[in-house]
Amino acid sequence: MDYLPLFHKLDKQNCLLVGGGSVATRKARLLLEARANVTVIAPTLSDELSQLATDQQIHHINRAFKPTDTLDFHLVICAVNDEQTNAQVSSEAWANNIPVNVVDQPQLCSFIFPAIVDRSPMTIAISSGGVAPVLSRLMRAKLETLLPQSLGKLASLAAECRQAVKDHFSNIKQRRIFWETIFNGPVAELSYQGQHEEAKKGLLQALHKAPDVATNGKVYLVGGGPGDPELLTLKALRLLQLADIIIYDRLVSNEVLNLSRRDAERIYVGKQRSKHSVPQEGINALLIKMAKEGNRVVRLKGGDPFMFGRGGEEIETLIDEGIAFEVVPGITAASGCASYSGIPLTHRDHAQSCMFVTGHLKDNTVNLDWDQLAKPNQTIVIYMGLIGLRQISEKLIERQLSGSTPVALIQKGTTADHRVIISDLLHIADKVDQLKPKPPTLIIIGSVVSLHNKLNWVH
């Protein structure tokens, strides 16, 4: 993140605007909307700025900028087409620790202006860090169509009732749940329709009916998919935004995790081969403890929670303890990685069945039904098989599966680091030793791998 988004309170603060043209006029409008005291230094003014000066809405100093002009101002904006003035204004402001923006000169700025969606008191700021302002404008236009024009009225209603809600509920978690219910229910609809008093009445009625007692929470076993955040289900996204606590493991991508609510507690239980930061029994106990404290807990797993994710074991524990839960399926790694590699898991001319197996068991051995796996016209998908790849290849060849059978090893499938290594059963282990791919990886064995070059659409 190149810039930290902040909202600056300028009410009755003295702000300096250097320049009097059309760009300066736009900046003056924003400053006035924020109720700032605006001083404009410029030899000439646009018609709009001249009228504002006549109406005494701004203070105009009719001359060019001088080095000492930034003193005693809370914020400085420079909007002139002169490199020397731009550099001088920036230098003086930086030297005096005054926030400064030089229009179209991000290297001279200590802050930049975002594209703004104004639903006061709700304000949404969008920024590309100054590198793609047109893209920011397009994103703003998209948000303008999605957000109700009366959104600010709902925020104002919340402001009116905030203290009453705070007095009713004993802790912040209960207040948050109450507000989420209000903002997603009939009270919000009444507010959007302009029925302010009816909306307020409905909110207060809901408040009086709401108990101020702690209740058991709920656990959501959520599949985070193979890595690409756009493959997350709508329900998974909604629960990530609602969760009080997110318990996640190593296979969850940062891009998916960052879609969660910012103030949610995140607990890493990063399981990987032979190295668990938290053992499974500890994870089970953690789920129970957090739920019994009244939290909405998302147990976030890579892929699908029921595909080699030990979701079944965790649910058994929740049932034994009487903890409410839901399971949200996710796109499993086999489906996501294969699709992003142009490898169909089944194909009429290549494979009529597909088997999913894990490459290691509890005792860290590779002990599979080799005779069943070595059947023709079948696709084999192996999770967590990187370490045991050589043994897997040897066992399959021993069972008469041809050494020329195509094999794909997919590294970090569907992410920006997606990588596909193609070989055959006889040579794949040597090639992997040479190229040293990094986990997580997925292995696909079978004739369908031969379609990779033809069907690959991610390059």
DAKA-V548255 format. One line per field, one symbol per residue. ss: DSSP state (H for helix, E for strand, - for the rest). A space follows every 10 residues. Layout:
ss->???
//
This chain:
ss->---------- ---EEEEE-- -HHHHHHHHH HHH---EEEE E-----HHHH HHHH---EEE E-----HHHH ----EEEE-- --HHHHHHHH HHHHH---EE EE---HHH-- ----EEEEE- -EEEEE---- --HHHHHHHH HHHHHH---- HHHHHHHHHH HHHHHHHH-- -HHHHHHHHH HHH--HHHHH HH---HHHHH HHHHHHHHH- -------EEE EEE-E---HH H--HHHHHHH HH--EEEE-- ---HHHH--- ----EEEE-- EE--EE---H HHHHHHHHHH HH---EEEEE E-E------- HHHHHHHHHH H--EEEEE-- --HHHHHHHH ------E--- E-EEEEEE-- ---------H HHH----EEE EEE-----HH HHHHHHHH-- -----EEEEE E-------EE EEEE---HHH HHHHH----- EEEEE-HHHH HHHHH----
//
